[in-house]
Amino acid sequence: MVLVEHKKTNKWLAEQLGKDPATISKWCTNSSQPSVETLMQIAKCLDVEVHDLLLPVDKVVGKLDDIGSRKDF
């Protein structure tokens, strides 16, 4: 979600972290979770707070709806 807001891709994040893009995909689909240390690295890469990466699912769905209705994408 935060990747979309920052117009970044899974591939970009994988390159920044030295991880496989498949790993990033698993994090984004919530089939696995990164360590706390990795969350801190992700937050730094995206210039956000760690808690911004930990939104409840209902908040994420609402934000996805908002993004989908925007004309700037």
C-alpha positions in Angstrom: 0.0 0.0 0.0 2.7 2.5 1.0 4.6 1.5 -2.1 1.7 2.5 -4.3 1.4 5.8 -2.4 5.0 6.5 -3.1 4.8 5.3 -6.7 7.4 2.6 -6.0 7.4 -1.0 -7.2 8.1 -4.3 -5.5 11.1 -4.6 -7.7 12.4 -1.2 -6.6 12.0 -2.1 -2.9 13.7 -5.5 -3.5 16.7 -3.7 -5.0 16.9 -1.2 -2.1 16.9 -4.0 0.5 18.9 -6.6 -1.4 15.9 -9.0 -1.3 14.2 -11.2 -3.9 11.1 -9.5 -5.5 9.1 -12.7 -4.6 9.9 -12.0 -0.9 8.5 -8.4 -1.2 5.4 -9.8 -2.9 4.8 -12.2 0.0 5.0 -9.2 2.4 2.6 -7.2 0.3 0.1 -10.0 0.1 0.6 -10.7 3.8 1.5 -14.3 3.2 4.7 -13.6 5.3 6.0 -10.7 7.3 9.3 -9.0 7.4 11.3 -8.8 10.6 11.2 -5.6 12.7 14.7 -4.7 11.5 13.5 -5.0 7.9 10.4 -3.0 8.6 12.7 -0.3 9.9 14.8 -0.5 6.6 11.6 -0.3 4.5 10.4 2.7 6.5 13.7 4.4 5.9 13.7 3.7 2.1 10.2 5.1 1.8 10.7 8.0 4.3 7.8 7.0 6.4 7.3 5.9 10.0 7.2 2.1 10.8 3.7 2.4 12.1 2.7 3.7 8.6 3.5 0.2 7.3 1.4 -1.5 9.9 -2.1 -0.3 9.1 -5.1 -2.5 9.9 -6.6 -4.2 6.8 -9.8 -2.1 6.9 -7.7 1.0 6.6 -5.7 -0.4 3.7 -8.9 -1.3 1.8 -10.3 2.2 2.3 -7.1 3.7 1.1 -7.0 1.4 -2.0 -10.5 2.6 -2.8 -9.4 6.2 -2.5 -6.4 5.6 -4.7 -8.5 3.8 -7.3 -10.8 6.8 -7.6 -7.9 9.3 -8.2 -7.2 10.6 -11.6 -3.4 11.1 -11.2 -2.5 7.5 -11.7 
